[in-house]
Amino acid sequence: MRTSCVCLVLGLVLLVAWTSEAQPQAPAIPEKCCFNFIDFPIPRNRIVSAVQTSIDCPVKAYLVTTHKGEFCVQPDAPWLKKVL
């Protein structure tokens, strides 16, 4: 009798803990961040878009998209300032 009561209480505690909505939320993770940068200019006519990376990224950068792919560019690149 005592063992079944302990099992019942333990089962109820586990059920309440499993269905609890007080679970920790994970921090927002940005989709794309830049860590390696190109050191050459991209011609303006080849650029499809240039978007600043998320403020959640550890390094500020621009993600420049061309028809051949995406490139990370430092925001203080002189040629990028002319393009933007």
Helices and strands as residue ranges (DSSP letters): H 2-19, G 44-46, E 47-52, E 62-66, E 69-73, H 78-83
